Structures are given as structure tokens and as C-alpha cells.
């Protein structure tokens, strides 16, 4: 996800791009997505997170 914000980005909730965990054994988890933020000022008490899912063994 690419966000271009000319002035301020205020995050008060959740901005997440996370991968799912594996559905069965011997499988890898899904890759997290990507966030590209092009902002002048970032503010707020929310969260920004990108993580991959868990694999199963």
C-alpha cells in the first residue's frame, strides 16, 4: 500500500498489513504486505504494523 499525504497523517486506529499463519503442518506463513508512507507529519496514538504469518512444523 502506498500512501502519499501532502500534510499530516493521523492514525487513531489500526493500519496493518499482516500475513496469515499457515493452515497446516509443514507450511509457511503468508508474507506480510508492505506499507509505504510518504507523509510530512505522522501523528496519533494508533498503530502501524507489517508482519509475516507464523509457519507450522
N, C-alpha and C positions, 0 to 999 in steps of 0.2 A: 504494500500500500504506500503510495506516495502522497503526502500532504504538503501543499505549498500554502502557507498562511502569511499574508503580507505583514500583518502586525502581531497580534497575540493569539496564542492557542491556550485556552484554559481547559484543563482536564479535571473534571469533578467526579467522573465515574471511572469506568474501566476501558482502556484501549489495548486490547490483547489480540495477538495473532499466534496462537499456540497450536502445536501438533497434537494429535490424538495418541493415546497409548496403544500398544499392539493388542490385537484382538485374541491372539492365541500364542502358544509357545513357539519358540524359535523364530520369532518375527521381530522386526524392528519397529520402533515407534515412528510416527509421522514427523516430518520436519516442521519446525515452526515456520511461519511465514516471515515476511520482512516488513519493517516499518521504516520509511524514510521520511523524516520530518524536517522540512525547510521552513523554519519559523524565526521571527525576530525576537520573540519573547515567549517563554514557556512558563505557565503558572497553573496553580490549582493544587488540590490535595488528593487527586485521583491517582491511578496507577497506569503505567505503560509497561507492557511485558511481551516478550517474544521468547518462547522456549520450545524445544522439541519434546515429543511424547516419549514415554518410557518403553523400552524394549522388554520382551519376555524371553526367558531362558528355559 
